[in-house]
Amino acid sequence: MSSTGFWEAPETRHAVLARLPGYRLSKFQDCLPERFALEVIESYLLDVAGTVRWLRGRPRVQLKRPGCEIPAVLMPGLDGLWQDLPEHLSVEELNVLAHTLDGYQIALDHLDREAFAIASEVRQRFDASHTWDGSTVELLVAFFANVRGWRGLYSWPEDGDESHRVAQGLYDAVRRRIREHPGEVELVPAGPTVADSA
């Protein structure tokens, strides 16, 4: 039940909609084929995405240690304390921080979509509103995907360029969202590496 696939399955949709009263929400509803008429009712009365989020509970995002040296300023991030990270990070620091996230898995586990699709949706909202907006999980995934996308560039971003400003904007949005909605997601600290425990 905590997967959107469950709610989108034809047998589930039909069973749920069969239990709803025959609301008339549009004068054209009776002219529509049954499946579209039911879709009108469903979109008005049901919040499938909200139901799935509620059933899943508070998302837990497991942080990981990147396979490189970690700058001291990023150590709070490994402990899940993004709010304690510096306000501004360099291109290299943003790259290391993004590698503490498994954005691909986070997207699938918590949003049932691919990471780059989520990043694209977040970017479209930014282009329309000029504000990085979304849930903490959406913003974490968008930050990860944006920085991960640097690998496809002809030249590595430099401090202060457009790629750096976009990543910094997403980083700022994540930190702001964590401050404003501290219980929305649990950032699980990264465990020690094999080398750390030896």
C-alpha positions, 0 to 999 in steps of 0.5 A, spaced: 500 500 500 505 504 500 507 504 493 504 508 488 504 502 483 499 499 488 494 505 487 495 505 480 493 498 479 486 498 475 483 493 480 485 497 486 483 504 483 476 500 481 475 497 488 476 504 491 472 508 486 466 503 487 466 505 494 465 513 493 458 516 492 457 518 484 459 525 485 457 530 479 463 535 479 462 537 472 456 538 467 460 534 462 462 528 466 456 524 464 459 525 457 465 522 458 467 514 458 466 511 464 474 511 466 475 518 464 469 520 469 472 516 474 478 519 473 475 526 474 472 524 481 478 520 483 483 527 482 478 531 486 477 526 492 483 522 493 490 524 494 494 518 492 501 521 493 499 524 500 496 517 502 503 514 500 507 519 503 503 518 510 503 510 509 511 510 508 512 515 514 518 519 515 523 518 510 530 515 512 535 517 508 542 513 509 548 517 508 554 514 505 562 516 505 564 518 499 570 514 496 575 520 497 578 525 502 572 528 506 574 536 507 573 537 515 568 543 513 563 537 511 564 532 517 557 535 520 554 533 513 556 525 514 553 526 521 546 528 518 547 535 520 546 539 514 544 545 518 551 545 521 554 546 514 557 552 512 553 557 508 557 557 501 561 551 499 566 550 493 565 546 487 569 541 490 566 541 496 559 540 493 561 534 489 564 531 495 557 532 499 553 530 493 557 523 493 554 522 501 547 521 497 545 515 493 540 519 490 538 514 485 536 509 491 533 515 495 528 517 489 526 510 488 525 508 495 521 515 497 518 518 490 517 512 486 521 516 480 528 516 477 532 521 480 533 525 474 526 526 472 525 529 479 531 534 478 527 536 472 521 537 475 524 541 481 528 545 475 521 546 472 518 549 478 525 554 479 524 556 472 517 558 473 518 561 480 525 563 481 525 559 487 528 552 489 522 549 492 520 542 494 520 537 499 527 535 503 527 529 499 526 532 492 531 537 493 536 532 496 535 528 490 535 534 485 542 536 488 545 530 487 542 529 480 545 536 478 552 535 481 552 528 478 550 531 471 557 535 472 560 528 469 557 529 462 560 536 461 566 538 457 569 542 462 569 541 470 565 547 473 569 552 476 567 556 483 562 562 481 560 559 474 553 557 472 553 550 474 556 552 481 551 557 482 545 552 481 548 547 485 549 552 491 542 554 490 539 547 491 544 546 497 541 552 500 534 550 499 536 543 502 539 547 508 533 552 508 528 546 508 531 542 513 531 548 518 524 550 516 521 542 517 526 539 521 522 532 522 520 532 515 526 527 513 531 523 517 538 523 515 541 517 518 549 518 519 554 515 514 557 509 518 565 508 518 568 505 512 572 499 512 579 503 513 576 507 519 574 500 523 581 497 521 
